[in-house]
Amino acid sequence: MNQVIEDILKLRDYHWRINNIAVETDLDPELPNVMADYFQMQQVILNIVLNAEQSMTKSARERHVNKSPAGWWERSGHFFF
């Protein structure tokens, strides 16, 4: 899963830089392997990231994204996933 998330981050990096969106990573290196289709998981993660981007670009608040194994959420202008 970490590799899928890292690949999505690389894909969206330019968009985040030009829209002043900061991204921090906090992935668990000890996550167990899962049996899943890489491209389907990539699409799921990309959809979640795009939803977060849309919410942030509509908000005048500070835009900050944090990704961690705990999940995805927004708190006081920050989006966590």
C-alpha atoms as a printed R data frame, in Angstrom:
   type eleno elety resid chain resno       x      y       z
1  ATOM     1    CA   MET     A     1   0.000  0.000   0.000
2  ATOM     2    CA   ASN     A     2   2.827  2.382   0.784
3  ATOM     3    CA   GLN     A     3   4.153  2.088  -2.756
4  ATOM     4    CA   VAL     A     4   0.730  2.845  -4.218
5  ATOM     5    CA   ILE     A     5   0.442  5.962  -2.043
6  ATOM     6    CA   GLU     A     6   3.977  7.097  -2.884
7  ATOM     7    CA   ASP     A     7   3.272  6.701  -6.605
8  ATOM     8    CA   ILE     A     8   0.100  8.798  -6.313
9  ATOM     9    CA   LEU     A     9   2.041 11.491  -4.465
10 ATOM    10    CA   LYS     A    10   4.564 11.664  -7.279
11 ATOM    11    CA   LEU     A    11   1.733 11.914  -9.788
12 ATOM    12    CA   ARG     A    12   0.054 14.823  -7.978
13 ATOM    13    CA   ASP     A    13   3.196 16.661  -6.771
14 ATOM    14    CA   TYR     A    14   3.175 19.376  -9.449
15 ATOM    15    CA   HIS     A    15  -0.501 20.169  -8.868
16 ATOM    16    CA   TRP     A    16   0.093 20.539  -5.131
17 ATOM    17    CA   ARG     A    17   3.116 22.784  -5.608
18 ATOM    18    CA   ILE     A    18   1.298 25.214  -7.900
19 ATOM    19    CA   ASN     A    19  -1.737 25.263  -5.562
20 ATOM    20    CA   ASN     A    20   0.328 25.764  -2.410
21 ATOM    21    CA   ILE     A    21  -0.699 22.454  -0.850
22 ATOM    22    CA   ALA     A    22   1.830 20.930   1.550
23 ATOM    23    CA   VAL     A    23   2.043 17.153   1.863
24 ATOM    24    CA   GLU     A    24   3.687 15.275   4.723
25 ATOM    25    CA   THR     A    25   4.139 11.530   4.841
26 ATOM    26    CA   ASP     A    26   3.968  9.221   7.835
27 ATOM    27    CA   LEU     A    27   3.607  5.719   6.443
28 ATOM    28    CA   ASP     A    28   4.166  2.604   8.506
29 ATOM    29    CA   PRO     A    29   7.068  0.663   6.935
30 ATOM    30    CA   GLU     A    30   5.899 -2.484   8.727
31 ATOM    31    CA   LEU     A    31   2.507 -2.747   7.021
32 ATOM    32    CA   PRO     A    32   1.828 -6.318   5.924
33 ATOM    33    CA   ASN     A    33   1.499 -7.133   2.247
34 ATOM    34    CA   VAL     A    34  -2.024 -7.353   0.856
35 ATOM    35    CA   MET     A    35  -3.374 -9.221  -2.139
36 ATOM    36    CA   ALA     A    36  -4.914 -6.559  -4.341
37 ATOM    37    CA   ASP     A    37  -4.745 -5.298  -7.878
38 ATOM    38    CA   TYR     A    38  -2.178 -2.479  -7.938
39 ATOM    39    CA   PHE     A    39  -4.083 -0.404 -10.485
40 ATOM    40    CA   GLN     A    40  -7.413 -0.744  -8.694
41 ATOM    41    CA   MET     A    41  -5.835  0.323  -5.406
42 ATOM    42    CA   GLN     A    42  -4.128  3.192  -7.200
43 ATOM    43    CA   GLN     A    43  -7.513  4.349  -8.509
44 ATOM    44    CA   VAL     A    44  -9.073  4.159  -5.038
45 ATOM    45    CA   ILE     A    45  -6.256  6.201  -3.467
46 ATOM    46    CA   LEU     A    46  -6.265  8.683  -6.354
47 ATOM    47    CA   ASN     A    47 -10.013  9.239  -5.953
48 ATOM    48    CA   ILE     A    48  -9.583  9.967  -2.231
49 ATOM    49    CA   VAL     A    49  -6.700 12.341  -2.954
50 ATOM    50    CA   LEU     A    50  -8.676 14.153  -5.665
51 ATOM    51    CA   ASN     A    51 -11.646 14.554  -3.287
52 ATOM    52    CA   ALA     A    52  -9.333 16.078  -0.666
53 ATOM    53    CA   GLU     A    53  -7.808 18.395  -3.281
54 ATOM    54    CA   GLN     A    54 -11.230 19.618  -4.385
55 ATOM    55    CA   SER     A    55 -12.208 20.367  -0.805
56 ATOM    56    CA   MET     A    56  -8.975 22.220  -0.145
57 ATOM    57    CA   THR     A    57  -9.079 24.336  -3.282
58 ATOM    58    CA   LYS     A    58 -12.601 25.499  -2.334
59 ATOM    59    CA   SER     A    59 -11.463 26.501   1.163
60 ATOM    60    CA   ALA     A    60  -9.714 29.727   2.101
61 ATOM    61    CA   ARG     A    61  -8.084 28.004   5.073
62 ATOM    62    CA   GLU     A    62  -4.512 26.778   5.182
63 ATOM    63    CA   ARG     A    63  -4.095 23.722   2.984
64 ATOM    64    CA   HIS     A    64  -2.055 20.931   4.480
65 ATOM    65    CA   VAL     A    65  -2.197 17.188   3.760
66 ATOM    66    CA   ASN     A    66  -0.808 14.499   6.003
67 ATOM    67    CA   LYS     A    67  -0.895 10.830   5.145
68 ATOM    68    CA   SER     A    68  -0.590  8.191   7.798
69 ATOM    69    CA   PRO     A    69  -1.690  4.588   8.353
70 ATOM    70    CA   ALA     A    70  -4.430  5.810  10.703
71 ATOM    71    CA   GLY     A    71  -6.731  6.902   7.893
72 ATOM    72    CA   TRP     A    72  -7.975 10.071   6.197
73 ATOM    73    CA   TRP     A    73  -9.629 13.011   7.891
74 ATOM    74    CA   GLU     A    74  -9.726 16.791   8.069
75 ATOM    75    CA   ARG     A    75  -9.060 18.761  11.225
76 ATOM    76    CA   SER     A    76  -8.838 22.552  11.488
77 ATOM    77    CA   GLY     A    77  -8.016 23.104   7.855
78 ATOM    78    CA   HIS     A    78  -5.707 20.117   7.555
79 ATOM    79    CA   PHE     A    79  -6.523 16.975   5.621
80 ATOM    80    CA   PHE     A    80  -5.076 13.752   6.938
81 ATOM    81    CA   PHE     A    81  -4.968 10.459   5.098
